[in-house]
């Protein structure tokens, strides 16, 4: 397999993971909210979900981190705008949590990408 094919394969996996997570997040954020849970847990869930969404692509293409962050933030904003049509409430605090999670996820992916690529090279050369 050539270097270009390996790169394309990694990007394809990153895109597939991101799209799958985006679909899961859309379903979970637009479904009726079950009652209960500790106070503030909703914001933690938002940060974790959007951090996970922003992580895969910068992991395989670290130069895309800022674009991924911005796209994930816009995605969170769109979800907040349409939530009232699904019986949910839109909150600025949710969007802030989305943005924080997206920033952390994109940053972590970009920072870890060098280690992942180095481990892949070592395994390939062995």
VOPAGU-2260 file (C-alpha; in pm, 1 decimal, decimal comma):
REM VOPAGU-2260
SITE   aa  ch    i         X         Y         Z
SITE  UNK   A    0       0,0       0,0       0,0
SITE  UNK   A    1     141,2     339,8     -94,9
SITE  UNK   A    2     168,4     635,7     140,9
SITE  UNK   A    3    -115,8     812,8     -41,3
SITE  UNK   A    4    -342,4     511,6      -3,7
SITE  UNK   A    5    -263,6     487,4     369,1
SITE  UNK   A    6    -339,3     856,4     414,9
SITE  UNK   A    7    -668,9     824,6     226,3
SITE  UNK   A    8    -761,7     520,4     433,8
SITE  UNK   A    9    -698,4     707,9     761,6
SITE  UNK   A   10    -901,4    1008,6     644,8
SITE  UNK   A   11   -1186,3     783,4     531,4
SITE  UNK   A   12   -1196,7     616,5     872,6
SITE  UNK   A   13   -1188,8     958,0    1042,8
SITE  UNK   A   14   -1473,5    1088,5     829,2
SITE  UNK   A   15   -1681,1     772,5     886,5
SITE  UNK   A   16   -1630,3     795,8    1264,0
SITE  UNK   A   17   -1722,1    1165,3    1264,3
SITE  UNK   A   18   -2038,2    1115,6    1056,5
SITE  UNK   A   19   -2148,2     824,1    1273,4
SITE  UNK   A   20   -2099,6    1030,0    1590,0
SITE  UNK   A   21   -2283,9    1326,0    1432,9
SITE  UNK   A   22   -2583,3    1103,7    1361,2
SITE  UNK   A   23   -2585,3     958,5    1713,3
SITE  UNK   A   24   -2558,3    1307,0    1865,1
SITE  UNK   A   25   -2844,8    1436,0    1648,5
SITE  UNK   A   26   -3069,6    1152,0    1760,9
SITE  UNK   A   27   -2980,2    1192,3    2128,2
SITE  UNK   A   28   -3009,3    1572,0    2135,1
SITE  UNK   A   29   -3339,4    1580,7    1948,5
SITE  UNK   A   30   -3509,6    1289,9    2129,5
SITE  UNK   A   31   -3734,2    1369,0    2427,0
SITE  UNK   A   32   -3526,9    1426,1    2740,6
SITE  UNK   A   33   -3581,3    1175,9    3021,4
SITE  UNK   A   34   -3646,2    1335,0    3358,7
SITE  UNK   A   35   -3389,4    1317,2    3633,1
SITE  UNK   A   36   -3015,2    1307,8    3647,9
SITE  UNK   A   37   -2781,3    1512,9    3860,6
SITE  UNK   A   38   -2793,6    1890,9    3814,3
SITE  UNK   A   39   -2554,6    2004,4    3541,2
SITE  UNK   A   40   -2509,2    1655,2    3398,9
SITE  UNK   A   41   -2668,0    1770,3    3072,5
SITE  UNK   A   42   -2380,4    2015,4    3015,0
SITE  UNK   A   43   -2124,3    1743,5    3085,9
SITE  UNK   A   44   -2296,5    1517,3    2832,6
SITE  UNK   A   45   -2287,6    1796,4    2574,5
SITE  UNK   A   46   -1916,2    1858,3    2630,7
SITE  UNK   A   47   -1832,6    1486,9    2611,1
SITE  UNK   A   48   -2042,6    1425,6    2300,9
SITE  UNK   A   49   -1907,5    1721,9    2106,7
SITE  UNK   A   50   -1553,7    1648,3    2222,8
SITE  UNK   A   51   -1590,8    1297,3    2083,5
SITE  UNK   A   52   -1733,8    1440,8    1760,9
SITE  UNK   A   53   -1439,3    1678,5    1712,5
SITE  UNK   A   54   -1170,6    1419,0    1793,8
SITE  UNK   A   55   -1140,2    1171,3    1499,5
SITE  UNK   A   56   -1060,0    1399,4    1204,7
SITE  UNK   A   57    -783,7    1603,7    1373,8
SITE  UNK   A   58    -637,2    1274,5    1490,9
SITE  UNK   A   59    -572,1    1172,6    1129,1
SITE  UNK   A   60    -538,6    1525,5     981,9
SITE  UNK   A   61    -414,6    1766,1    1251,9
SITE  UNK   A   62    -419,9    2064,4    1013,8
SITE  UNK   A   63    -799,3    2031,6    1002,2
SITE  UNK   A   64    -842,0    2090,6    1377,7
SITE  UNK   A   65    -960,6    2451,3    1357,1
SITE  UNK   A   66   -1201,4    2374,7    1071,9
SITE  UNK   A   67   -1337,9    2073,5    1256,9
SITE  UNK   A   68   -1383,3    2284,4    1570,1
SITE  UNK   A   69   -1574,3    2551,4    1376,7
SITE  UNK   A   70   -1793,3    2296,7    1194,9
SITE  UNK   A   71   -1875,0    2113,3    1517,1
SITE  UNK   A   72   -1960,9    2443,7    1685,8
SITE  UNK   A   73   -2194,5    2538,4    1398,7
SITE  UNK   A   74   -2347,8    2188,8    1417,6
SITE  UNK   A   75   -2414,4    2241,7    1788,9
SITE  UNK   A   76   -2572,5    2578,3    1713,6
SITE  UNK   A   77   -2800,1    2430,4    1449,1
SITE  UNK   A   78   -2908,5    2158,4    1690,3
SITE  UNK   A   79   -2987,5    2422,0    1955,1
SITE  UNK   A   80   -3191,8    2619,0    1701,7
SITE  UNK   A   81   -3406,5    2322,6    1597,0
SITE  UNK   A   82   -3450,9    2162,0    1940,1
SITE  UNK   A   83   -3769,3    2359,9    2018,5
SITE  UNK   A   84   -3935,8    2193,3    1718,4
SITE  UNK   A   85   -3871,3    1857,4    1885,5
SITE  UNK   A   86   -4007,9    1948,9    2227,1
SITE  UNK   A   87   -3667,5    2034,2    2374,7
SITE  UNK   A   88   -3542,5    2368,8    2497,3
SITE  UNK   A   89   -3255,6    2560,1    2339,3
SITE  UNK   A   90   -2997,0    2691,7    2584,1
SITE  UNK   A   91   -2691,4    2909,2    2543,3
SITE  UNK   A   92   -2521,7    2704,6    2815,0
SITE  UNK   A   93   -2558,9    2392,7    2598,1
SITE  UNK   A   94   -2388,6    2572,1    2309,5
SITE  UNK   A   95   -2106,3    2681,1    2541,0
SITE  UNK   A   96   -2064,0    2321,1    2655,6
SITE  UNK   A   97   -2065,8    2206,9    2291,9
SITE  UNK   A   98   -1794,8    2460,4    2209,2
SITE  UNK   A   99   -1580,1    2364,8    2506,5
SITE  UNK   A  100   -1608,1    1997,3    2420,0
SITE  UNK   A  101   -1533,0    2065,2    2052,2
SITE  UNK   A  102   -1225,1    2270,6    2141,6
SITE  UNK   A  103   -1093,6    2002,1    2376,2
SITE  UNK   A  104   -1168,8    1718,7    2132,9
SITE  UNK   A  105   -1009,7    1888,9    1831,6
SITE  UNK   A  106    -705,2    1989,8    2035,0
SITE  UNK   A  107    -660,5    1641,3    2180,7
SITE  UNK   A  108    -692,8    1483,7    1836,9
SITE  UNK   A  109    -435,7    1719,3    1685,4
SITE  UNK   A  110    -192,3    1671,6    1974,2
SITE  UNK   A  111    -220,5    1292,7    1968,3
SITE  UNK   A  112    -195,4    1263,6    1591,3
SITE  UNK   A  113     185,0    1265,6    1590,4
SITE  UNK   A  114     197,7     976,1    1834,3
SITE  UNK   A  115     -57,8     775,8    1640,5
SITE  UNK   A  116     122,0     829,0    1310,8
SITE  UNK   A  117     459,0     743,2    1468,0
SITE  UNK   A  118     318,0     420,6    1613,9
SITE  UNK   A  119     169,8     333,5    1274,5
SITE  UNK   A  120     505,9     388,1    1105,5
SITE  UNK   A  121     688,7     174,8    1363,7
SITE  UNK   A  122     438,5    -106,2    1320,5
SITE  UNK   A  123     461,7     -85,4     941,7
SITE  UNK   A  124     843,9     -84,7     943,4
SITE  UNK   A  125     871,9    -378,2    1184,9
